[in-house]
Amino acid sequence: MAASKLYKDCKAYKDLEHFETAYVVKVHNFAPLADPLPVFTFDHPNHSRPIDNSRSIKLSFEPLPDLPSATMHGFVGYFDSKLYGD
C-alpha cells in the first residue's frame, strides 16, 4: 500500500523507530498496489497435540495493471471471523 500521510507523519519524528512500528489505522486513505492474498486460517478451538500456533509464509505480489510508479509504504493486514452460532 502507498499511504503518503502515514509516511509523512512517521518522517516528522526524524527517527527509525517510528518507521519500524506497526500501526493500527483505518484503511480508507491509501492506494492499493496489488491484489490481497490469503495468508492463514485458524480454527478454534485448536485440538491439535501439541498445540503449535507458529506461522510463517513467503508471498510475492504482482502490481495491479496500469499502476503508475509508486512507493510502497507498508502492508495492510485484516481478518474476517465467523462468530459462534453464525
N, CA, C and O atoms as a GROMACS GRO file, in nm:
protein
  344
    1MET      N    1   0.082  -0.117   0.000
    1MET     CA    2   0.000   0.000   0.000
    1MET      C    3   0.087   0.124   0.000
    1MET      O    4   0.198   0.123   0.052
    2ALA      N    5   0.036   0.226  -0.057
    2ALA     CA    6   0.100   0.357  -0.052
    2ALA      C    7   0.011   0.448   0.031
    2ALA      O    8  -0.107   0.464   0.001
    3ALA      N    9   0.066   0.508   0.134
    3ALA     CA   10  -0.009   0.598   0.221
    3ALA      C   11   0.081   0.715   0.258
    3ALA      O   12   0.154   0.709   0.357
    4SER      N   13   0.077   0.819   0.180
    4SER     CA   14   0.171   0.930   0.198
    4SER      C   15   0.152   1.002   0.332
    4SER      O   16   0.250   1.049   0.389
    5LYS      N   17   0.029   1.012   0.382
    5LYS     CA   18   0.008   1.081   0.510
    5LYS      C   19   0.078   1.006   0.624
    5LYS      O   20   0.145   1.068   0.706
    6LEU      N   21   0.062   0.874   0.628
    6LEU     CA   22   0.128   0.796   0.733
    6LEU      C   23   0.280   0.809   0.719
    6LEU      O   24   0.351   0.822   0.820
    7TYR      N   25   0.330   0.804   0.597
    7TYR     CA   26   0.474   0.820   0.574
    7TYR      C   27   0.523   0.956   0.626
    7TYR      O   28   0.625   0.963   0.695
    8LYS      N   29   0.451   1.062   0.591
    8LYS     CA   30   0.492   1.197   0.635
    8LYS      C   31   0.486   1.209   0.787
    8LYS      O   32   0.573   1.272   0.848
    9ASP      N   33   0.383   1.149   0.850
    9ASP     CA   34   0.372   1.154   0.996
    9ASP      C   35   0.490   1.084   1.062
    9ASP      O   36   0.544   1.134   1.161
   10CYS      N   37   0.530   0.969   1.010
   10CYS     CA   38   0.645   0.895   1.065
   10CYS      C   39   0.774   0.972   1.043
   10CYS      O   40   0.859   0.980   1.132
   11LYS      N   41   0.789   1.028   0.926
   11LYS     CA   42   0.911   1.102   0.891
   11LYS      C   43   0.931   1.223   0.981
   11LYS      O   44   1.045   1.262   1.007
   12ALA      N   45   0.823   1.283   1.028
   12ALA     CA   46   0.832   1.402   1.112
   12ALA      C   47   0.904   1.374   1.244
   12ALA      O   48   0.959   1.467   1.303
   13TYR      N   49   0.906   1.250   1.290
   13TYR     CA   50   0.975   1.215   1.415
   13TYR      C   51   1.126   1.210   1.399
   13TYR      O   52   1.200   1.214   1.498
   14LYS      N   53   1.174   1.201   1.274
   14LYS     CA   54   1.317   1.200   1.244
   14LYS      C   55   1.393   1.088   1.314
   14LYS      O   56   1.506   1.107   1.359
   15ASP      N   57   1.330   0.970   1.323
   15ASP     CA   58   1.398   0.852   1.376
   15ASP      C   59   1.348   0.727   1.304
   15ASP      O   60   1.244   0.729   1.239
   16LEU      N   61   1.423   0.620   1.317
   16LEU     CA   62   1.388   0.495   1.251
   16LEU      C   63   1.278   0.420   1.327
   16LEU      O   64   1.202   0.345   1.266
   17GLU      N   65   1.270   0.440   1.457
   17GLU     CA   66   1.175   0.368   1.541
   17GLU      C   67   1.030   0.382   1.492
   17GLU      O   68   0.955   0.284   1.492
   18HIS      N   69   0.991   0.501   1.450
   18HIS     CA   70   0.853   0.522   1.407
   18HIS      C   71   0.824   0.456   1.273
   18HIS      O   72   0.709   0.421   1.244
   19PHE      N   73   0.926   0.437   1.190
   19PHE     CA   74   0.906   0.365   1.065
   19PHE      C   75   0.895   0.214   1.088
   19PHE      O   76   0.836   0.144   1.006
   20GLU      N   77   0.952   0.164   1.197
   20GLU     CA   78   0.950   0.020   1.227
   20GLU      C   79   0.836  -0.019   1.319
   20GLU      O   80   0.826  -0.136   1.358
   21THR      N   81   0.751   0.073   1.354
   21THR     CA   82   0.638   0.047   1.444
   21THR      C   83   0.517   0.002   1.363
   21THR      O   84   0.486   0.060   1.258
   22ALA      N   85   0.449  -0.100   1.412
   22ALA     CA   86   0.323  -0.143   1.349
   22ALA      C   87   0.212  -0.047   1.394
   22ALA      O   88   0.200  -0.017   1.512
   23TYR      N   89   0.132   0.000   1.299
   23TYR     CA   90   0.025   0.094   1.329
   23TYR      C   91  -0.110   0.032   1.299
   23TYR      O   92  -0.125  -0.042   1.202
   24VAL      N   93  -0.206   0.062   1.383
   24VAL     CA   94  -0.345   0.022   1.358
   24VAL      C   95  -0.416   0.148   1.310
   24VAL      O   96  -0.429   0.245   1.384
   25VAL      N   97  -0.461   0.145   1.187
   25VAL     CA   98  -0.522   0.262   1.126
   25VAL      C   99  -0.647   0.222   1.050
   25VAL      O  100  -0.665   0.105   1.015
   26LYS      N  101  -0.734   0.319   1.024
   26LYS     CA  102  -0.847   0.297   0.934
   26LYS      C  103  -0.793   0.292   0.793
   26LYS      O  104  -0.718   0.381   0.751
   27VAL      N  105  -0.829   0.189   0.720
   27VAL     CA  106  -0.778   0.172   0.584
   27VAL      C  107  -0.878   0.238   0.488
   27VAL      O  108  -0.964   0.173   0.430
   28HIS      N  109  -0.862   0.370   0.474
   28HIS     CA  110  -0.953   0.441   0.383
   28HIS      C  111  -0.880   0.540   0.292
   28HIS      O  112  -0.930   0.572   0.185
   29ASN      N  113  -0.765   0.589   0.333
   29ASN     CA  114  -0.694   0.687   0.252
   29ASN      C  115  -0.560   0.629   0.210
   29ASN      O  116  -0.455   0.666   0.263
   30PHE      N  117  -0.563   0.536   0.113
   30PHE     CA  118  -0.442   0.470   0.067
   30PHE      C  119  -0.461   0.428  -0.078
   30PHE      O  120  -0.572   0.432  -0.131
   31ALA      N  121  -0.353   0.388  -0.139
   31ALA     CA  122  -0.359   0.338  -0.276
   31ALA      C  123  -0.313   0.192  -0.276
   31ALA      O  124  -0.199   0.164  -0.240
   32PRO      N  125  -0.401   0.099  -0.315
   32PRO     CA  126  -0.358  -0.041  -0.322
   32PRO      C  127  -0.260  -0.058  -0.438
   32PRO      O  128  -0.281  -0.003  -0.547
   33LEU      N  129  -0.154  -0.133  -0.415
   33LEU     CA  130  -0.054  -0.155  -0.518
   33LEU      C  131  -0.064  -0.294  -0.580
   33LEU      O  132  -0.009  -0.320  -0.687
   34ALA      N  133  -0.136  -0.385  -0.511
   34ALA     CA  134  -0.153  -0.522  -0.560
   34ALA      C  135  -0.281  -0.579  -0.499
   34ALA      O  136  -0.333  -0.526  -0.401
   35ASP      N  137  -0.331  -0.687  -0.558
   35ASP     CA  138  -0.448  -0.755  -0.501
   35ASP      C  139  -0.409  -0.824  -0.371
   35ASP      O  140  -0.295  -0.869  -0.356
   36PRO      N  141  -0.503  -0.834  -0.275
   36PRO     CA  142  -0.472  -0.903  -0.150
   36PRO      C  143  -0.453  -1.053  -0.173
   36PRO      O  144  -0.511  -1.110  -0.265
   37LEU      N  145  -0.373  -1.114  -0.088
   37LEU     CA  146  -0.350  -1.258  -0.093
   37LEU      C  147  -0.386  -1.319   0.042
   37LEU      O  148  -0.357  -1.260   0.146
   38PRO      N  149  -0.449  -1.437   0.041
   38PRO     CA  150  -0.478  -1.502   0.169
   38PRO      C  151  -0.350  -1.552   0.234
   38PRO      O  152  -0.255  -1.591   0.165
   39VAL      N  153  -0.347  -1.552   0.366
   39VAL     CA  154  -0.226  -1.594   0.436
   39VAL      C  155  -0.253  -1.714   0.525
   39VAL      O  156  -0.203  -1.823   0.497
   40PHE      N  157  -0.332  -1.697   0.631
   40PHE     CA  158  -0.354  -1.806   0.725
   40PHE      C  159  -0.503  -1.823   0.755
   40PHE      O  160  -0.582  -1.729   0.742
   41THR      N  161  -0.538  -1.942   0.794
   41THR     CA  162  -0.670  -1.968   0.851
   41THR      C  163  -0.649  -2.028   0.989
   41THR      O  164  -0.549  -2.096   1.014
   42PHE      N  165  -0.741  -2.004   1.077
   42PHE     CA  166  -0.732  -2.053   1.213
   42PHE      C  167  -0.863  -2.123   1.247
   42PHE      O  168  -0.970  -2.077   1.209
   43ASP      N  169  -0.854  -2.231   1.318
   43ASP     CA  170  -0.972  -2.300   1.369
   43ASP      C  171  -0.968  -2.294   1.521
   43ASP      O  172  -0.864  -2.315   1.583
   44HIS      N  173  -1.083  -2.264   1.579
   44HIS     CA  174  -1.092  -2.257   1.724
   44HIS      C  175  -1.209  -2.341   1.770
   44HIS      O  176  -1.317  -2.330   1.712
   45PRO      N  177  -1.195  -2.422   1.870
   45PRO     CA  178  -1.072  -2.444   1.944
   45PRO      C  179  -0.973  -2.531   1.865
   45PRO      O  180  -1.011  -2.606   1.775
   46ASN      N  181  -0.846  -2.518   1.902
   46ASN     CA  182  -0.740  -2.594   1.840
   46ASN      C  183  -0.717  -2.721   1.922
   46ASN      O  184  -0.666  -2.714   2.034
   47HIS      N  185  -0.755  -2.836   1.866
   47HIS     CA  186  -0.742  -2.963   1.939
   47HIS      C  187  -0.616  -3.038   1.904
   47HIS      O  188  -0.598  -3.153   1.946
   48SER      N  189  -0.526  -2.976   1.828
   48SER     CA  190  -0.401  -3.043   1.790
   48SER      C  191  -0.314  -3.065   1.913
   48SER      O  192  -0.314  -2.985   2.007
   49ARG      N  193  -0.240  -3.176   1.911
   49ARG     CA  194  -0.145  -3.204   2.019
   49ARG      C  195  -0.011  -3.234   1.958
   49ARG      O  196  -0.005  -3.325   1.876
   50PRO      N  197   0.096  -3.167   1.989
   50PRO     CA  198   0.099  -3.048   2.074
   50PRO      C  199   0.045  -2.927   1.997
   50PRO      O  200   0.049  -2.924   1.874
   51ILE      N  201  -0.006  -2.830   2.069
   51ILE     CA  202  -0.057  -2.710   2.005
   51ILE      C  203   0.060  -2.625   1.958
   51ILE      O  204   0.148  -2.588   2.036
   52ASP      N  205   0.060  -2.595   1.830
   52ASP     CA  206   0.166  -2.513   1.771
   52ASP      C  207   0.101  -2.402   1.691
   52ASP      O  208   0.044  -2.427   1.585
   53ASN      N  209   0.109  -2.280   1.741
   53ASN     CA  210   0.048  -2.167   1.673
   53ASN      C  211   0.148  -2.084   1.593
   53ASN      O  212   0.118  -1.972   1.552
   54SER      N  213   0.268  -2.139   1.570
   54SER     CA  214   0.366  -2.064   1.491
   54SER      C  215   0.324  -2.066   1.345
   54SER      O  216   0.273  -2.166   1.295
   55ARG      N  217   0.346  -1.955   1.276
   55ARG     CA  218   0.309  -1.942   1.136
   55ARG      C  219   0.416  -1.862   1.064
   55ARG      O  220   0.474  -1.770   1.121
   56SER      N  221   0.442  -1.895   0.940
   56SER     CA  222   0.525  -1.811   0.853
   56SER      C  223   0.490  -1.843   0.709
   56SER      O  224   0.446  -1.953   0.677
   57ILE      N  225   0.510  -1.745   0.623
   57ILE     CA  226   0.479  -1.762   0.481
   57ILE      C  227   0.559  -1.659   0.402
   57ILE      O  228   0.589  -1.550   0.452
   58LYS      N  229   0.593  -1.693   0.280
   58LYS     CA  230   0.660  -1.601   0.189
   58LYS      C  231   0.564  -1.576   0.074
   58LYS      O  232   0.517  -1.670   0.010
   59LEU      N  233   0.535  -1.449   0.046
   59LEU     CA  234   0.440  -1.412  -0.059
   59LEU      C  235   0.508  -1.327  -0.165
   59LEU      O  236   0.603  -1.254  -0.136
   60SER      N  237   0.458  -1.336  -0.286
   60SER     CA  238   0.501  -1.247  -0.395
   60SER      C  239   0.377  -1.177  -0.448
   60SER      O  240   0.278  -1.241  -0.481
   61PHE      N  241   0.384  -1.046  -0.457
   61PHE     CA  242   0.271  -0.966  -0.504
   61PHE      C  243   0.300  -0.917  -0.645
   61PHE      O  244   0.411  -0.874  -0.676
   62GLU      N  245   0.199  -0.922  -0.729
   62GLU     CA  246   0.207  -0.868  -0.864
   62GLU      C  247   0.141  -0.731  -0.866
   62GLU      O  248   0.029  -0.717  -0.818
   63PRO      N  249   0.208  -0.629  -0.921
   63PRO     CA  250   0.147  -0.496  -0.925
   63PRO      C  251   0.017  -0.496  -1.005
   63PRO      O  252   0.003  -0.571  -1.102
   64LEU      N  253  -0.076  -0.414  -0.964
   64LEU     CA  254  -0.201  -0.400  -1.037
   64LEU      C  255  -0.173  -0.350  -1.178
   64LEU      O  256  -0.080  -0.271  -1.199
   65PRO      N  257  -0.252  -0.395  -1.276
   65PRO     CA  258  -0.230  -0.347  -1.412
   65PRO      C  259  -0.252  -0.195  -1.422
   65PRO      O  260  -0.335  -0.140  -1.350
   66ASP      N  261  -0.180  -0.131  -1.507
   66ASP     CA  262  -0.189   0.014  -1.529
   66ASP      C  263  -0.154   0.095  -1.405
   66ASP      O  264  -0.197   0.209  -1.391
   67LEU      N  265  -0.075   0.036  -1.315
   67LEU     CA  266  -0.034   0.108  -1.194
   67LEU      C  267   0.079   0.203  -1.228
   67LEU      O  268   0.181   0.162  -1.284
   68PRO      N  269   0.062   0.331  -1.196
   68PRO     CA  270   0.174   0.423  -1.220
   68PRO      C  271   0.286   0.393  -1.120
   68PRO      O  272   0.267   0.316  -1.025
   69SER      N  273   0.398   0.453  -1.141
   69SER     CA  274   0.509   0.437  -1.048
   69SER      C  275   0.464   0.479  -0.909
   69SER      O  276   0.398   0.582  -0.893
   70ALA      N  277   0.500   0.399  -0.807
   70ALA     CA  278   0.457   0.429  -0.671
   70ALA      C  279   0.560   0.380  -0.571
   70ALA      O  280   0.641   0.292  -0.601
   71THR      N  281   0.558   0.437  -0.453
   71THR     CA  282   0.643   0.394  -0.342
   71THR      C  283   0.558   0.316  -0.244
   71THR      O  284   0.451   0.361  -0.204
   72MET      N  285   0.606   0.198  -0.206
   72MET     CA  286   0.533   0.118  -0.108
   72MET      C  287   0.570   0.165   0.032
   72MET      O  288   0.688   0.168   0.068
   73HIS      N  289   0.468   0.202   0.110
   73HIS     CA  290   0.491   0.249   0.246
   73HIS      C  291   0.463   0.142   0.350
   73HIS      O  292   0.502   0.159   0.466
   74GLY      N  293   0.399   0.032   0.313
   74GLY     CA  294   0.370  -0.071   0.412
   74GLY      C  295   0.274  -0.175   0.360
   74GLY      O  296   0.242  -0.177   0.242
   75PHE      N  297   0.230  -0.260   0.450
   75PHE     CA  298   0.136  -0.367   0.420
   75PHE      C  299   0.007  -0.345   0.498
   75PHE      O  300   0.009  -0.290   0.608
   76VAL      N  301  -0.103  -0.388   0.441
   76VAL     CA  302  -0.232  -0.386   0.510
   76VAL      C  303  -0.264  -0.529   0.549
   76VAL      O  304  -0.253  -0.620   0.467
   77GLY      N  305  -0.302  -0.549   0.672
   77GLY     CA  306  -0.345  -0.680   0.718
   77GLY      C  307  -0.483  -0.670   0.778
   77GLY      O  308  -0.513  -0.575   0.850
   78TYR      N  309  -0.567  -0.767   0.750
   78TYR     CA  310  -0.701  -0.766   0.809
   78TYR      C  311  -0.748  -0.910   0.821
   78TYR      O  312  -0.688  -1.001   0.765
   79PHE      N  313  -0.855  -0.930   0.894
   79PHE     CA  314  -0.908  -1.064   0.912
   79PHE      C  315  -1.060  -1.062   0.909
   79PHE      O  316  -1.124  -0.958   0.925
   80ASP      N  317  -1.113  -1.178   0.887
   80ASP     CA  318  -1.258  -1.200   0.887
   80ASP      C  319  -1.283  -1.311   0.987
   80ASP      O  320  -1.206  -1.407   0.993
   81SER      N  321  -1.388  -1.301   1.064
   81SER     CA  322  -1.416  -1.405   1.162
   81SER      C  323  -1.561  -1.450   1.153
   81SER      O  324  -1.650  -1.374   1.115
   82LYS      N  325  -1.580  -1.574   1.188
   82LYS     CA  326  -1.714  -1.629   1.197
   82LYS      C  327  -1.740  -1.655   1.345
   82LYS      O  328  -1.674  -1.739   1.406
   83LEU      N  329  -1.836  -1.584   1.401
   83LEU     CA  330  -1.862  -1.594   1.543
   83LEU      C  331  -1.948  -1.716   1.574
   83LEU      O  332  -2.018  -1.769   1.488
   84TYR      N  333  -1.940  -1.758   1.698
   84TYR     CA  334  -2.016  -1.873   1.744
   84TYR      C  335  -2.163  -1.856   1.710
   84TYR      O  336  -2.222  -1.750   1.736
   85GLY      N  337  -2.221  -1.958   1.652
   85GLY     CA  338  -2.362  -1.955   1.618
   85GLY      C  339  -2.394  -1.899   1.480
   85GLY      O  340  -2.509  -1.903   1.438
   86ASP      N  341  -2.294  -1.847   1.410
   86ASP     CA  342  -2.318  -1.795   1.275
   86ASP      C  343  -2.334  -1.909   1.177
   86ASP      O  344  -2.354  -1.886   1.058
   0.00000   0.00000   0.00000
